Amino acid sequence: MSRQEVSILSVTQLNTLIKAAFDHVPALQNVCVRGEISNYKLYPSGHHYFTLKDAEGSLKCVLFKSNAAGLRFRPQNGTSVLAVGRVSVYPRDGAYQLYCTRLIPDGTGELQLAFEQLKQRLYEEGIFELSHKKQLPALPQRIGIVTSPAGAAIHDMLRILGSRYPLAKVILLPVRVQGESAAGEIAGAIAYANRKSLCDLLIVGRGGGSIEDLWAFNEEIVARAIYTSEIPVISAVGHEPDVSISDFAADLRAATPSNAAELAVPDRAELYARLETLQKSMSAALRRLSQLSRSRLEAIASAPALRDPAMLIRNRRLALDQLTEDLIRAEREKLTEARTELARLAAALDAMSPLKVLERGYACVRDEEGRVIQTAAAARQEAALELRFRDGSLRVRPEET
């Protein structure tokens, strides 16, 4: 084969031809591929890159940021999806890939999967913790309602609140409850009520509808607004079987908006009955107290001291005289005991007195300074001595020993 018979192409030219061939095949411009996500990566640019695989093959895929903005769930490795898009070639790499315009969870609805993913993530953050739930006021004075002003739900709640507890002031915070901007409006109304301290209880909700209609109450922004609210929140979304993310984040879940109104306030008929019961109990307690006081007064009035006050004085005087005699007798006995002890001690002291020895004919020898001399040698050393006798003293001078 001569060189003139073969076209010489650059790599880029060949890749461009292949891309053009792919782009001109109608069947490849709108395909839906079932597979399991793997090697999923979300780049800072906002583009999603991943591989779809089944038991025998794999396909590279890309979901650009503009198309990813419509995703309601978060793609994850292992998730089975239906990928809608077109097949083309990326000229730089010469590899074909699926350019996705939409991802649909396979087997589970897109909204349901998004619901479960957000629910799990917020649960792990502690948004649904029971310890964070606030106590609802027993007798709310101002009730804020975040809902649509045009729906049937607001009329039902106003009717029930008015009939059950007309003392409460109701403040409507009108918002859209479905559509793209609904979640932002609901979260903004909750934040506004807290910022202005508009009420002491909030009801957030709407009437029934499809999962698409109720989706605003499944948005993360609404759940976080309820979680951060200082005002207790009752979530009232849809009918009884409907469950929303806001139900888990709220301080109390109501089955319906009407049920929320019933849970928010007491029934005035029940309050009247309770007040009547309390009134009867108080009347009975006052009667018992009155009877007890009357009995005590009669007992006091019949006391001897009130019937004959002079007798009380005479009895007290007799008791005083008896006490005086007892004190005098005790003092005399104590004085006698003291005298006896003094005599005993005096006798013992007298028996030990040196004067008793002198009375038996002995003498006491002392030096000039009054010190007792006990030996002859010591007496010989003194110039003068004093001899103490029973009836007097003599001064002597020692001559020899």
C-alpha positions as CSV (number, residue, x, y, z in Angstrom):
1,M,0.0,0.0,0.0
2,S,1.4,3.3,-1.0
3,R,1.6,6.3,1.3
4,Q,-0.7,8.2,-1.2
5,E,-3.6,5.7,-0.6
6,V,-3.7,6.1,3.2
7,S,-4.8,9.3,5.0
8,I,-2.4,10.3,7.7
9,L,-4.2,11.7,10.7
10,S,-3.0,13.1,14.0
11,V,-4.3,11.6,17.2
12,T,-6.5,14.6,17.8
13,Q,-8.0,14.4,14.3
14,L,-8.8,10.7,14.7
15,N,-10.4,11.3,18.1
16,T,-12.4,14.1,16.6
17,L,-13.7,11.9,13.8
18,I,-14.7,9.2,16.3
19,K,-16.5,11.8,18.4
20,A,-18.3,13.0,15.3
21,A,-19.3,9.5,14.5
22,F,-20.7,9.0,18.0
23,D,-22.5,12.3,18.0
24,H,-24.3,11.4,14.7
25,V,-25.8,8.1,16.1
26,P,-29.3,9.0,17.3
27,A,-29.4,6.0,19.6
28,L,-26.5,7.3,21.6
29,Q,-27.8,10.8,22.1
30,N,-30.5,9.8,24.6
31,V,-29.8,6.6,26.5
32,C,-30.7,5.2,29.9
33,V,-28.1,2.9,31.5
34,R,-28.6,0.8,34.6
35,G,-25.5,0.2,36.8
36,E,-23.9,0.5,40.2
37,I,-21.8,3.6,41.0
38,S,-18.1,3.1,41.8
39,N,-15.1,5.4,42.0
40,Y,-17.3,8.3,42.8
41,K,-15.6,11.7,43.1
42,L,-17.0,15.2,43.5
43,Y,-14.6,17.8,42.4
44,P,-14.4,21.4,43.7
45,S,-15.7,22.5,40.4
46,G,-19.0,20.9,41.2
47,H,-18.7,18.2,38.5
48,H,-19.3,14.5,39.5
49,Y,-17.1,11.8,38.0
50,F,-17.9,8.1,38.5
51,T,-18.0,4.7,36.9
52,L,-21.1,2.6,36.2
53,K,-20.5,-1.1,36.4
54,D,-22.4,-4.4,36.2
55,A,-21.2,-8.0,36.5
56,E,-19.3,-7.9,33.2
57,G,-18.4,-4.4,32.3
58,S,-17.9,-0.7,33.3
59,L,-18.6,2.7,31.8
60,K,-17.1,6.0,32.7
61,C,-19.6,8.8,33.4
62,V,-19.6,12.5,34.2
63,L,-22.4,14.6,35.6
64,F,-21.6,18.3,35.2
65,K,-22.5,20.9,37.8
66,S,-25.4,22.4,35.9
67,N,-27.1,19.1,35.7
68,A,-26.1,18.0,39.2
69,A,-28.0,21.0,40.7
70,G,-31.3,19.1,40.2
71,L,-30.1,16.1,42.3
72,R,-32.2,15.5,45.4
73,F,-30.1,12.6,46.7
74,R,-26.3,12.3,47.2
75,P,-24.6,9.7,44.8
76,Q,-22.6,7.1,46.7
77,N,-20.5,4.1,45.8
78,G,-22.6,1.0,45.6
79,T,-25.8,2.9,44.8
80,S,-27.7,1.3,41.9
81,V,-29.0,4.0,39.5
82,L,-30.4,4.7,36.1
83,A,-28.2,7.2,34.3
84,V,-29.8,9.2,31.5
85,G,-27.6,11.1,29.0
86,R,-25.6,10.8,25.8
87,V,-22.6,8.8,24.8
88,S,-19.7,10.7,23.3
89,V,-15.9,10.8,23.1
90,Y,-13.6,13.1,25.0
91,P,-11.0,14.0,22.3
92,R,-8.2,14.6,24.7
93,D,-8.2,11.1,26.1
94,G,-9.8,9.2,23.2
95,A,-12.1,7.5,25.6
96,Y,-15.9,7.4,25.3
97,Q,-18.1,8.1,28.3
98,L,-21.6,8.8,29.3
99,Y,-22.4,12.5,29.8
100,C,-25.3,12.3,32.3
101,T,-28.1,14.7,32.4
102,R,-30.0,12.9,35.1
103,L,-29.5,10.2,37.8
104,I,-32.4,8.2,39.1
105,P,-32.1,5.7,42.0
106,D,-32.9,2.2,40.7
107,G,-35.6,0.5,42.7
108,T,-36.1,3.4,45.2
109,G,-37.6,6.7,44.2
110,E,-35.3,9.6,44.0
111,L,-37.1,11.6,46.7
112,Q,-37.3,8.6,49.0
113,L,-33.6,8.0,48.7
114,A,-32.9,11.6,49.3
115,F,-35.2,11.5,52.4
116,E,-33.4,8.5,53.8
117,Q,-29.9,9.9,53.2
118,L,-30.7,13.3,54.8
119,K,-32.5,11.6,57.7
120,Q,-29.5,9.4,58.4
121,R,-27.0,12.3,58.2
122,L,-29.0,14.6,60.5
123,Y,-29.5,11.7,62.9
124,E,-25.7,11.2,63.1
125,E,-25.3,14.9,63.8
126,G,-27.7,14.7,66.8
127,I,-30.4,16.9,65.3
128,F,-33.1,14.4,66.4
129,E,-31.8,13.9,69.9
130,L,-34.6,13.6,72.5
131,S,-32.4,15.5,75.0
132,H,-32.7,18.6,72.7
133,K,-36.5,18.6,72.7
134,K,-38.1,21.5,74.5
135,Q,-41.2,21.4,76.7
136,L,-44.3,23.0,75.3
137,P,-45.9,25.8,77.4
138,A,-49.0,24.5,79.2
139,L,-50.9,27.8,78.6
140,P,-49.5,29.5,75.5
141,Q,-50.3,33.2,75.2
142,R,-49.1,33.7,71.6
143,I,-49.1,30.9,69.0
144,G,-47.3,31.4,65.7
145,I,-48.3,29.4,62.6
146,V,-45.9,29.0,59.7
147,T,-48.1,27.8,56.8
148,S,-49.8,28.9,53.6
149,P,-52.5,31.5,54.2
150,A,-54.6,30.0,51.4
151,G,-54.7,26.4,52.4
152,A,-57.4,24.6,54.3
153,A,-54.9,23.7,57.1
154,I,-54.8,27.3,58.5
155,H,-58.6,27.5,58.6
156,D,-58.9,24.2,60.5
157,M,-56.2,25.3,63.0
158,L,-57.8,28.7,63.6
159,R,-61.2,27.1,64.1
160,I,-59.9,24.5,66.6
161,L,-57.7,27.0,68.5
162,G,-60.6,29.4,68.8
163,S,-63.0,26.8,70.1
164,R,-60.5,25.1,72.5
165,Y,-58.6,28.1,73.9
166,P,-59.7,31.5,72.7
167,L,-57.4,33.3,75.2
168,A,-54.4,32.6,72.9
169,K,-53.4,35.1,70.3
170,V,-52.6,33.5,66.9
171,I,-50.0,35.1,64.6
172,L,-49.9,33.8,61.0
173,L,-46.5,33.8,59.3
174,P,-47.5,33.3,55.7
175,V,-45.2,31.2,53.5
176,R,-45.3,29.1,50.4
177,V,-45.4,25.4,51.4
178,Q,-44.3,23.9,48.0
179,G,-42.1,24.8,45.2
180,E,-38.4,25.7,44.9
181,S,-38.5,28.7,47.3
182,A,-40.8,27.2,49.9
183,A,-38.1,25.7,52.1
184,G,-36.2,29.0,52.3
185,E,-39.4,30.9,53.2
186,I,-40.3,28.4,55.9
187,A,-36.9,28.5,57.5
188,G,-36.9,32.3,57.2
189,A,-40.2,32.5,59.0
190,I,-39.0,30.3,61.9
191,A,-35.9,32.4,62.2
192,Y,-37.9,35.7,62.1
193,A,-40.3,34.5,64.8
194,N,-37.3,33.7,67.1
195,R,-35.5,37.0,66.3
196,K,-38.5,39.1,67.1
197,S,-39.8,36.8,70.0
198,L,-43.2,36.9,68.3
199,C,-44.7,33.9,70.2
200,D,-44.1,31.2,72.8
201,L,-45.1,28.3,70.5
202,L,-44.7,27.6,66.8
203,I,-46.8,25.3,64.6
204,V,-45.0,24.6,61.3
205,G,-46.8,22.6,58.6
206,R,-49.4,22.2,55.8
207,G,-52.2,19.9,54.6
208,G,-51.7,16.6,52.8
209,G,-50.3,15.9,49.4
210,S,-47.8,13.8,47.5
211,I,-44.2,13.4,48.5
212,E,-43.3,16.1,46.0
213,D,-45.9,18.5,47.5
214,L,-44.6,17.9,51.0
215,W,-40.9,18.0,50.0
216,A,-40.2,21.5,51.4
217,F,-40.5,20.1,54.9
218,N,-37.9,17.5,54.0
219,E,-35.2,20.1,53.2
220,E,-32.2,20.4,55.4
221,I,-32.6,24.1,55.8
222,V,-36.0,23.7,57.4
223,A,-34.8,20.9,59.7
224,R,-31.9,23.1,60.9
225,A,-34.1,26.1,61.4
226,I,-36.4,24.0,63.6
227,Y,-33.4,22.6,65.5
228,T,-32.0,26.0,66.3
229,S,-35.3,27.5,67.2
230,E,-35.5,28.8,70.8
231,I,-39.3,28.7,70.6
232,P,-40.8,25.2,70.9
233,V,-42.0,23.8,67.5
234,I,-44.8,21.5,66.6
235,S,-44.5,19.9,63.2
236,A,-47.8,19.3,61.4
237,V,-47.2,18.1,57.9
238,G,-49.7,16.2,55.8
239,H,-51.9,13.4,57.0
240,E,-51.2,10.9,59.7
241,P,-49.2,8.4,57.6
242,D,-47.0,11.2,56.2
243,V,-43.6,11.5,57.9
244,S,-41.2,14.4,57.2
245,I,-37.7,15.4,58.3
246,S,-39.3,18.3,60.1
247,D,-41.3,15.8,62.2
248,F,-38.0,14.3,63.5
249,A,-36.4,17.7,64.2
250,A,-39.4,19.3,65.9
251,D,-40.1,19.2,69.6
252,L,-43.4,17.5,69.0
253,R,-44.9,15.8,65.9
254,A,-48.6,16.2,65.2
255,A,-50.4,13.7,62.9
256,T,-52.2,16.5,61.1
257,P,-52.5,20.3,61.3
258,S,-55.8,19.9,63.2
259,N,-54.1,17.6,65.7
260,A,-51.3,20.2,66.1
261,A,-53.9,22.8,67.2
262,E,-55.3,20.3,69.7
263,L,-51.9,19.5,71.1
264,A,-50.9,23.2,71.3
265,V,-53.6,24.4,73.7
266,P,-55.8,22.9,76.4
267,D,-59.5,22.4,76.0
268,R,-61.4,25.1,77.8
269,A,-64.1,22.7,78.8
270,E,-61.5,20.5,80.5
271,L,-60.1,23.6,82.2
272,Y,-63.5,24.6,83.5
273,A,-64.0,21.0,84.8
274,R,-60.6,21.1,86.4
275,L,-61.3,24.5,88.0
276,E,-64.6,23.2,89.3
277,T,-62.8,20.2,90.8
278,L,-60.2,22.4,92.4
279,Q,-62.9,24.7,93.8
280,K,-64.6,21.8,95.4
281,S,-61.4,20.5,96.9
282,M,-60.5,24.0,98.2
283,S,-64.0,24.4,99.8
284,A,-63.7,21.0,101.5
285,A,-60.2,21.9,102.7
286,L,-61.5,25.2,104.1
287,R,-64.3,23.4,105.9
288,R,-61.9,20.9,107.5
289,L,-59.6,23.7,108.5
290,S,-62.5,25.7,110.0
291,Q,-63.7,22.6,111.9
292,L,-60.2,22.0,113.2
293,S,-59.8,25.6,114.3
294,R,-63.2,25.5,116.0
295,S,-62.2,22.4,117.9
296,R,-58.9,23.9,119.0
297,L,-60.7,27.1,120.2
298,E,-63.2,25.1,122.2
299,A,-60.3,23.1,123.8
300,I,-58.6,26.3,124.7
301,A,-61.8,27.9,126.1
302,S,-62.4,24.9,128.3
303,A,-58.9,25.0,129.8
304,P,-58.7,25.4,133.6
305,A,-56.5,28.5,133.3
306,L,-59.2,30.4,131.4
307,R,-62.0,29.2,133.7
308,D,-60.2,30.2,137.0
309,P,-57.1,32.2,136.4
310,A,-56.5,32.7,140.2
311,M,-56.2,29.0,140.6
312,L,-53.4,28.9,138.0
313,I,-51.6,31.6,140.0
314,R,-52.1,29.8,143.3
315,N,-50.8,26.5,141.8
316,R,-47.7,28.3,140.4
317,R,-47.1,30.0,143.8
318,L,-47.2,26.6,145.6
319,A,-44.8,25.2,143.0
320,L,-42.5,28.1,143.6
321,D,-42.6,27.7,147.4
322,Q,-41.8,24.0,147.0
323,L,-38.9,24.7,144.6
324,T,-37.5,27.3,147.1
325,E,-37.6,24.8,150.0
326,D,-35.9,22.2,147.8
327,L,-33.1,24.7,146.9
328,I,-32.5,25.7,150.6
329,R,-32.4,22.0,151.7
330,A,-29.9,21.2,148.9
331,E,-27.7,24.1,149.9
332,R,-27.7,23.1,153.5
333,E,-26.7,19.6,152.7
334,K,-23.9,20.8,150.5
335,L,-22.7,23.2,153.2
336,T,-22.7,20.3,155.8
337,E,-20.7,18.1,153.5
338,A,-18.1,20.9,152.9
339,R,-17.7,21.5,156.7
340,T,-17.1,17.8,157.3
341,E,-14.5,17.7,154.6
342,L,-12.8,20.8,156.0
343,A,-12.5,19.3,159.5
344,R,-11.0,16.1,158.0
345,L,-8.4,18.0,156.0
346,A,-7.6,20.2,159.1
347,A,-7.0,17.2,161.3
348,A,-4.8,15.6,158.7
349,L,-2.8,18.8,158.3
350,D,-2.5,19.2,162.1
351,A,-1.2,15.7,162.5
352,M,1.6,16.5,160.1
353,S,2.5,19.8,161.8
354,P,6.1,20.1,163.2
355,L,4.7,21.8,166.3
356,K,3.3,18.5,167.4
357,V,6.9,17.1,167.6
358,L,8.0,20.1,169.7
359,E,5.2,19.5,172.2
360,R,6.7,16.1,172.9
361,G,10.0,17.7,174.1
362,Y,12.0,17.9,171.0
363,A,13.7,21.1,169.6
364,C,14.4,22.4,166.1
365,V,17.9,23.7,165.3
366,R,18.3,26.4,162.8
367,D,21.0,28.7,161.5
368,E,20.9,32.4,161.5
369,E,19.1,32.4,158.1
370,G,16.4,30.0,159.4
371,R,17.7,26.9,157.6
372,V,17.2,23.6,159.6
373,I,20.5,22.0,160.8
374,Q,20.2,18.2,160.7
375,T,23.8,17.1,161.7
376,A,26.4,18.0,164.4
377,A,29.0,18.7,161.8
378,A,26.9,21.2,160.1
379,A,26.1,22.9,163.5
380,R,29.8,23.2,164.4
381,Q,30.3,25.3,161.3
382,E,27.8,28.0,162.4
383,A,28.7,30.9,164.6
384,A,25.3,31.0,166.2
385,L,22.3,28.7,166.3
386,E,18.6,29.1,167.2
387,L,16.9,26.4,169.2
388,R,13.1,26.3,168.8
389,F,11.2,24.8,171.7
390,R,7.5,24.4,172.2
391,D,7.2,27.6,174.3
392,G,9.9,29.7,172.7
393,S,13.5,30.0,171.2
394,L,17.1,30.3,172.4
395,R,20.1,31.7,170.7
396,V,23.2,29.5,171.4
397,R,26.8,29.2,170.2
398,P,28.4,25.8,169.5
399,E,31.7,25.0,171.3
400,E,32.6,21.4,170.4
401,T,31.4,18.3,168.8
